[in-house]
Amino acid sequence: MVPVFFVLMLAANAATAATLHRGVGPEPDSLDIHTAQTLSALNVLRDLHEGLITFDAGAELVPGVAESWTVSEDGKTWTFRLDPEARWSDGEPIVAADFVAGWRRALNPATASPTAALLDVVTNAQAVRSGEADAESLGVEAVDRHRLEVRLVRPLAWFDELLTHPVTYPWPGDRGERYSGAFVLAERVPGAHLELLPNPAWRAADTVALEGLIWHVIEQPNVELARYRAGQLHVTETIPPGRVDWLREQFGEELRISPYLGSFYLGFNLAREPFAESPGLRRALSLAIDRELITERVLGSGEIPAWGLVPPGMPGWSEGRQPPLPAAERLAEAERLYRAAGYGEHRPLKVELRFNTSLTHRRMAAAIAAMWKLHLGVQTRLVNEEWKVFVTNRRQGRLTEVFRGGWIADWRDAANFLQLFVSDHPGNYTFFDDQRYDELMGRATRLRGPERLEMLRAAESRLLEEQAIIPLYYYVSRHLVKPEVSGFKDNPMDVHLSRWMTLP
């Protein structure tokens, strides 16, 4: 909870300010910077905390806690000078040691951070994460109170963008709730909302125009739309599927649809039957799905049909992959592979398709099940789970057969998507374990420029050849934004920090 004196400090300016109401989607899985992994959690954490580098309103990089930084000639040593005005919400200075403590905690095996592997480029990070080295050996050092040095195992051109991810933020410690960002958490009602207030101790507190901010937990897009229409929300997290034309007619420029660096796919659990040793069966299920029908009729929000993982618009990936065969040939090949795997009319495949609670996901899962039934005779059981249950089951892999997957770019690099399928990556929920793929990704880490991109493209091809996933579509960002909201700018990262928004 926020100390009373914070609220009193805010009262003087309340008359000229306002409270912004935003949809956050499903309940954030965690507000711990090291254990959070859902998009809803990351959006809230970026309001509550700040790293060395942050985003402006258009998702371009700008200084955060670090007022400046330099990179060595070999690209392996980054030195950050912290803003001496950076403060925790309790008024204590944010110092270099807070980052050291945070990165060590993220990589501590006991923390079980699902995003800790993002730090593997730091010297000794992998060894620390696997328990093979002490935390003190990690290549991050507080040179003094306001100077942080980070040593990398190899140059990483997008390391600055990686530093916008919450797992890299300073550790607030175990002394109670305190925050490094523009807002502090005043109240959290699980399943309902998170109320945030401006942080008076934040280094740029005088630039925050909002009196307050409420993130509303709303899993169903139709419910979110109803609340937007009733004037209870200024910004929605998404829109209901299949209603773009009606929404455009009703809301005009309030409807904001923009290209977005994200991919949606179905994942196979390759650690158990029936898919562990059946690439032909996996390919049959993929070929039987009509991506165009899903994007046009089921989703209907401008999504792009996908036959690959890495979205178009990613540097080095100007265009998406094309369908492998014309529609009729795809279905014929799907049936052939299905029968070759030992299934048919008298022995239909019975499979569970698991997804988290969402009208969009339910509609899409039902459409896919219908396609599998129509073209192959597959009997699909749809399993709808609350988000936290779904995430746990997907991670453990004891129950999953086919599951809803997807990834939104943490930074603008293809490896951010492809690393998810390296055999020892904590986000590898397919349990894909392929020596060739690991070798290609490993070689990519040691290369730069066109040669690196060539390795990454080869890795994507290998992933698709092995049928570890079924790519379905590439995302677009979809929001409704009230006309009175200023500072909400469409961008390919779909990152919209509340600190930049204002109300009249």
C-alpha positions in Angstrom: 0.0 0.0 0.0 1.1 3.6 -0.6 2.1 5.5 2.6 -0.5 8.2 3.6 2.0 11.1 3.0 2.2 10.2 -0.7 -1.5 10.7 -1.1 -1.4 14.0 0.8 1.4 15.2 -1.5 -0.8 14.4 -4.5 -3.9 16.2 -3.3 -2.7 19.7 -4.1 -2.6 19.0 -7.8 -5.7 16.8 -8.0 -8.1 19.5 -9.2 -6.3 19.9 -12.6 -5.5 16.2 -13.1 -7.6 13.1 -14.0 -7.6 9.4 -13.6 -6.9 7.2 -16.7 -8.8 3.9 -17.0 -7.2 1.2 -19.1 -7.9 -2.4 -19.8 -5.1 -4.7 -19.0 -6.5 -8.0 -20.3 -6.1 -11.1 -18.1 -4.9 -10.9 -14.4 -1.1 -10.2 -14.4 0.6 -13.4 -13.3 3.0 -11.6 -11.0 4.2 -8.1 -10.1 7.6 -9.5 -9.2 10.0 -8.2 -11.9 11.8 -11.5 -12.0 8.8 -13.9 -12.1 6.3 -12.0 -14.3 6.1 -13.2 -17.9 2.6 -12.3 -19.2 2.0 -9.3 -21.3 -0.5 -7.8 -18.8 2.1 -8.1 -16.1 4.8 -6.5 -18.2 2.5 -3.5 -19.1 1.8 -2.8 -15.4 5.4 -3.3 -14.4 6.6 -0.8 -16.9 4.4 1.8 -15.2 5.6 0.8 -11.7 9.3 0.4 -12.4 12.0 1.7 -14.7 15.2 0.2 -16.0 18.5 1.7 -17.2 16.8 2.5 -20.6 13.1 3.1 -21.3 10.7 3.9 -24.1 9.2 7.2 -25.2 5.6 7.5 -26.4 6.5 6.0 -29.8 8.5 3.1 -28.3 11.8 4.6 -29.2 14.6 4.2 -26.7 15.4 7.0 -24.2 17.4 7.3 -21.0 15.8 5.8 -17.9 17.6 5.4 -14.6 20.8 5.7 -16.6 21.3 9.3 -17.8 24.1 8.2 -20.2 26.1 5.2 -21.3 29.2 4.2 -23.3 30.1 1.0 -25.2 33.7 -0.3 -25.5 35.3 -0.5 -28.9 34.8 -4.3 -29.0 31.2 -4.0 -28.1 31.5 -6.2 -25.0 31.6 -3.7 -22.1 28.7 -1.3 -21.4 29.2 1.4 -18.8 26.1 3.2 -17.4 26.1 6.5 -15.5 23.0 6.6 -13.3 20.9 9.7 -12.9 21.8 11.0 -9.4 18.1 12.2 -9.1 16.8 8.6 -9.5 14.9 7.6 -6.4 12.9 4.7 -5.1 9.3 5.6 -4.1 10.5 5.7 -0.4 13.0 8.5 -1.3 16.1 6.3 -1.2 18.5 6.8 -4.1 18.6 4.1 -6.8 22.2 3.0 -7.0 24.3 0.7 -9.1 24.3 -2.0 -6.4 20.5 -2.3 -6.8 21.0 -3.4 -10.4 23.7 -5.9 -9.4 21.4 -7.3 -6.7 18.5 -7.5 -9.2 20.4 -9.4 -11.9 21.9 -11.8 -9.4 18.5 -12.5 -8.0 17.0 -13.0 -11.5 19.7 -15.6 -12.3 19.6 -17.4 -9.0 18.1 -20.9 -9.7 16.0 -20.6 -6.6 14.1 -17.6 -8.1 13.0 -19.8 -11.0 12.7 -16.7 -13.2 11.0 -17.6 -16.6 12.8 -14.7 -18.3 16.2 -15.0 -16.7 17.6 -16.4 -19.9 17.3 -13.0 -21.5 20.4 -12.1 -19.5 22.5 -15.0 -20.9 24.6 -12.7 -23.0 26.1 -11.3 -19.8 29.4 -12.9 -18.8 28.9 -16.1 -16.7 25.1 -15.6 -16.7 24.4 -19.0 -18.0 26.7 -20.7 -15.5 25.0 -18.7 -12.6 21.5 -19.6 -13.9 22.3 -23.3 -14.1 23.9 -23.3 -10.6 27.4 -24.0 -11.9 28.9 -20.6 -10.8 28.5 -18.2 -7.9 26.5 -15.0 -8.4 29.6 -13.0 -7.7 31.1 -14.2 -10.9 28.4 -12.5 -13.0 29.7 -9.8 -15.3 27.9 -6.9 -13.7 29.6 -4.6 -11.3 28.9 -1.5 -9.3 32.0 0.6 -10.1 30.7 3.2 -7.6 27.2 4.3 -6.4 26.3 5.8 -9.8 28.3 3.8 -12.3 27.4 0.3 -13.5 29.6 -1.8 -15.7 28.2 -4.8 -17.6 30.5 -7.2 -19.4 29.1 -9.4 -22.3 30.3 -12.6 -23.7 29.9 -11.2 -27.2 28.7 -7.9 -28.8 25.0 -7.5 -28.9 23.7 -4.7 -31.0 20.2 -4.7 -29.4 21.4 -4.9 -25.8 20.1 -1.4 -25.1 16.6 -2.5 -26.1 16.9 -5.6 -23.9 17.3 -3.3 -21.0 13.7 -2.1 -21.3 12.5 -5.5 -20.1 11.5 -5.7 -16.4 13.9 -8.6 -15.6 16.8 -6.1 -16.0 15.3 -3.5 -13.6 16.9 -2.6 -10.2 15.8 -4.9 -7.4 13.5 -3.1 -4.9 14.5 -5.5 -2.1 12.5 -7.4 0.5 11.8 -4.4 2.7 8.2 -4.0 1.5 6.7 -2.5 -1.6 8.7 0.3 -3.3 8.9 1.4 -6.9 11.4 2.9 -9.3 8.9 4.1 -12.0 6.5 6.8 -12.6 3.7 5.3 -10.5 3.2 3.3 -7.3 0.7 0.6 -6.5 -2.1 1.9 -4.3 -4.5 -1.0 -4.4 -4.8 -4.4 -6.1 -8.1 -6.2 -6.2 -7.4 -9.6 -7.8 -9.7 -10.2 -10.8 -10.9 -6.6 -10.7 -8.3 -3.8 -11.0 -4.9 -2.4 -10.0 -5.0 1.3 -8.9 -1.8 3.3 -9.4 -0.9 6.8 -8.2 1.9 9.0 -9.4 5.2 8.5 -7.6 6.3 11.8 -6.1 9.9 10.6 -5.7 10.3 9.6 -9.3 13.1 11.4 -11.1 10.7 13.1 -13.6 7.6 13.3 -11.4 6.8 16.8 -12.7 6.2 15.5 -16.2 3.4 13.1 -15.1 0.0 14.8 -15.8 -2.3 12.1 -14.5 -3.9 12.1 -11.0 -4.1 8.4 -11.1 -4.3 5.3 -13.3 -6.5 2.2 -13.0 -5.7 -1.0 -14.9 -8.9 -3.0 -15.2 -8.7 -6.8 -15.4 -11.1 -7.8 -18.1 -10.6 -11.1 -19.9 -13.5 -11.0 -22.3 -13.2 -8.5 -25.2 -17.0 -8.1 -25.4 -17.1 -7.1 -21.7 -14.3 -4.6 -22.3 -16.1 -3.1 -25.2 -19.3 -2.7 -23.2 -17.4 -0.9 -20.5 -15.7 1.3 -23.0 -19.0 2.3 -24.5 -20.4 3.0 -21.0 -17.5 5.5 -20.5 -15.8 3.3 -17.9 -12.6 2.9 -19.9 -10.4 5.4 -21.8 -8.2 2.7 -23.5 -9.0 -0.9 -24.2 -6.5 -3.7 -24.3 -8.1 -5.3 -27.4 -11.3 -5.5 -29.4 -13.8 -8.3 -29.9 -13.0 -10.6 -32.8 -14.9 -10.2 -36.1 -16.3 -6.8 -35.5 -13.9 -4.4 -37.1 -16.3 -3.0 -39.7 -18.9 -2.3 -37.1 -16.4 -0.8 -34.7 -15.0 1.4 -37.4 -18.5 2.6 -38.3 -19.3 3.2 -34.6 -16.1 4.7 -33.4 -14.2 6.1 -36.4 -10.7 7.3 -35.4 -11.1 5.9 -31.9 -10.4 2.5 -33.4 -6.6 2.1 -33.6 -5.3 -0.9 -35.6 -1.5 -0.9 -36.3 1.2 -3.4 -37.4 2.6 -5.2 -34.4 5.7 -7.4 -33.9 4.0 -10.6 -32.6 3.2 -14.1 -33.7 0.4 -16.5 -32.7 0.8 -20.2 -33.1 -0.2 -23.6 -31.7 2.5 -25.6 -29.9 2.8 -29.4 -29.7 4.0 -31.1 -26.6 6.9 -33.0 -28.1 7.7 -34.7 -24.8 4.7 -37.1 -24.9 2.5 -38.9 -27.2 0.8 -38.7 -29.6 3.2 -36.1 -31.1 6.6 -36.9 -29.7 7.8 -39.0 -32.6 5.2 -38.0 -35.2 6.4 -35.1 -37.4 4.1 -36.3 -40.2 1.0 -36.2 -38.0 2.0 -32.7 -36.8 2.4 -31.5 -40.4 -1.0 -33.0 -41.3 -2.7 -30.9 -38.6 -0.9 -27.8 -39.8 -1.8 -28.3 -43.4 -5.5 -28.8 -42.6 -5.9 -25.3 -41.1 -7.2 -22.5 -43.3 -5.3 -19.5 -42.0 -7.0 -17.1 -44.4 -10.4 -18.1 -43.1 -9.3 -17.7 -39.5 -7.9 -14.2 -40.0 -10.7 -13.0 -42.2 -13.8 -14.5 -40.6 -12.9 -15.6 -37.1 -10.6 -12.7 -36.1 -11.3 -10.1 -38.7 -9.0 -7.4 -37.3 -6.4 -7.2 -40.0 -4.2 -10.1 -38.8 -1.9 -11.6 -41.4 -1.9 -15.4 -42.1 1.3 -17.0 -40.9 3.4 -19.9 -42.2 6.5 -18.9 -40.2 7.4 -17.8 -36.7 9.2 -14.5 -37.2 6.8 -11.7 -38.1 7.3 -9.5 -41.2 8.7 -6.1 -40.3 11.4 -7.6 -38.1 14.8 -6.3 -39.3 16.0 -8.9 -41.8 12.5 -10.4 -42.2 10.8 -8.1 -44.7 8.2 -10.6 -45.8 6.5 -13.6 -44.2 6.7 -17.1 -45.5 4.3 -18.2 -48.2 1.9 -21.3 -48.1 3.8 -24.4 -49.0 1.1 -25.7 -51.4 -2.1 -24.5 -53.0 -5.2 -25.1 -50.8 -6.4 -28.3 -52.6 -3.0 -29.8 -52.6 -2.5 -28.9 -48.9 -5.6 -30.8 -47.9 -4.7 -33.8 -50.0 -1.2 -33.9 -48.4 -2.7 -33.5 -44.9 -5.0 -36.5 -45.4 -2.1 -38.6 -46.8 0.1 -37.8 -43.8 -2.7 -38.4 -41.4 -3.3 -41.9 -42.8 0.4 -42.6 -42.9 0.6 -41.8 -39.2 -1.9 -44.6 -38.6 -5.1 -42.6 -38.3 -8.3 -42.7 -40.3 -12.1 -43.1 -40.2 -11.9 -46.2 -37.9 -9.1 -44.9 -35.8 -9.5 -41.1 -35.4 -7.0 -39.0 -33.6 -8.3 -37.8 -30.2 -6.5 -34.7 -29.0 -6.9 -31.9 -26.5 -6.5 -28.3 -27.6 -5.7 -26.2 -24.6 -6.1 -22.4 -24.4 -6.6 -19.6 -21.8 -9.9 -17.9 -21.2 -10.7 -15.5 -24.0 -13.5 -15.2 -26.5 -11.0 -14.8 -29.3 -9.2 -18.0 -28.3 -12.4 -19.9 -27.9 -13.7 -18.9 -31.4 -10.4 -19.7 -33.0 -10.0 -23.1 -31.2 -13.6 -24.0 -32.2 -12.8 -23.1 -35.9 -9.6 -25.2 -35.8 -11.3 -28.2 -34.3 -14.0 -27.9 -37.0 -11.4 -27.9 -39.7 -9.6 -30.9 -38.3 -12.9 -32.8 -38.0 -14.0 -31.9 -41.5 -10.8 -32.6 -43.4 -9.2 -35.4 -41.3 -11.9 -36.7 -38.9 -9.9 -35.6 -35.8 -11.9 -35.6 -32.5 -10.8 -32.5 -30.6 -11.6 -31.7 -27.0 -11.3 -28.0 -26.3 -9.9 -27.2 -22.8 -10.4 -23.7 -21.6 -8.4 -22.7 -18.5 -8.0 -19.6 -16.4 -4.7 -17.9 -17.3 -2.6 -18.9 -14.3 -3.7 -22.5 -14.5 -3.0 -22.5 -18.3 0.5 -21.1 -17.9 1.3 -23.6 -15.2 0.1 -26.6 -17.2 1.9 -25.3 -20.3 5.1 -24.9 -18.4 5.0 -28.3 -16.7 3.9 -30.2 -19.8 2.3 -33.1 -18.0 -1.2 -32.5 -19.5 -0.7 -30.5 -22.6 -1.0 -32.0 -26.1 -1.7 -29.0 -28.3 -1.8 -25.6 -26.8 -2.2 -22.0 -27.6 1.1 -20.2 -28.0 2.4 -16.8 -29.0 5.1 -14.2 -28.6 5.3 -10.5 -28.6 8.7 -9.0 -29.4 10.6 -7.8 -26.3 13.0 -6.2 -28.7 13.4 -5.9 -32.4 15.4 -9.0 -33.3 14.4 -12.4 -34.7 16.4 -14.2 -32.1 13.9 -13.0 -29.5 11.3 -15.4 -31.1 13.7 -18.2 -32.1 15.4 -18.5 -28.7 12.2 -19.9 -27.2 12.8 -23.2 -28.9 16.4 -23.8 -27.9 16.4 -27.0 -25.9 17.3 -25.6 -22.5 15.4 -22.3 -22.8 12.9 -22.0 -19.9 10.2 -20.8 -22.3 10.4 -23.9 -24.5 7.0 -25.2 -23.7 7.0 -27.5 -26.7 10.1 -29.3 -25.3 11.6 -29.2 -28.7 15.1 -30.8 -28.4 16.9 -30.7 -31.7 20.7 -30.7 -31.9 20.8 -29.1 -35.3 18.5 -26.2 -34.2 20.6 -25.6 -31.1 23.8 -25.6 -33.2 22.3 -23.0 -35.6 21.2 -20.7 -32.8 24.6 -21.1 -31.1 26.4 -20.1 -34.3 24.1 -17.1 -34.6 25.2 -15.9 -31.2 28.8 -15.8 -32.4 28.2 -14.0 -35.7 27.2 -10.4 -36.7 25.5 -8.8 -39.6 24.3 -10.8 -42.7 26.0 -14.0 -41.5 24.0 -13.9 -38.3 20.8 -13.4 -40.1 21.5 -16.3 -42.4 21.9 -18.6 -39.3 18.7 -17.3 -37.8 16.8 -17.9 -41.0 18.2 -21.4 -41.2 17.1 -22.0 -37.6 13.5 -20.9 -38.4 13.5 -23.2 -41.4 14.7 -26.1 -39.2 12.0 -25.4 -36.6 9.3 -25.4 -39.2 10.6 -28.5 -41.0 10.4 -30.3 -37.7 6.8 -29.2 -37.2 7.3 -28.1 -33.6 4.6 -25.5 -33.9 1.7 -24.5 -36.2 2.1 -20.8 -37.1 -1.4 -19.3 -37.5 -1.1 -15.5 -37.8 0.9 -12.4 -37.1 -0.6 -9.9 -34.7 -1.8 -6.4 -35.2 -2.4 -4.1 -32.2 -6.0 -3.4 -31.6 -7.3 -0.7 -29.2 -10.1 1.7 -28.7 -8.8 5.1 -27.4 -11.1 7.9 -26.3 -10.5 11.2 -28.2 -9.6 13.0 -25.0 -6.6 10.8 -24.4 -3.3 12.4 -25.6 0.0 10.7 -25.8 -1.1 7.3 -27.0 0.9 6.6 -30.1 0.7 3.6 -32.4 4.0 1.7 -32.7 5.2 -1.7 -33.8 6.1 -2.7 -30.2 2.6 -1.8 -28.9 4.2 -0.3 -25.8 2.3 2.6 -24.3 3.7 3.8 -21.0 1.0 5.7 -19.0 3.5 8.4 -18.0 3.2 9.9 -21.5 -0.6 10.0 -21.5 -2.7 13.0 -20.5 -6.4 13.8 -20.0 -8.0 17.3 -20.2 
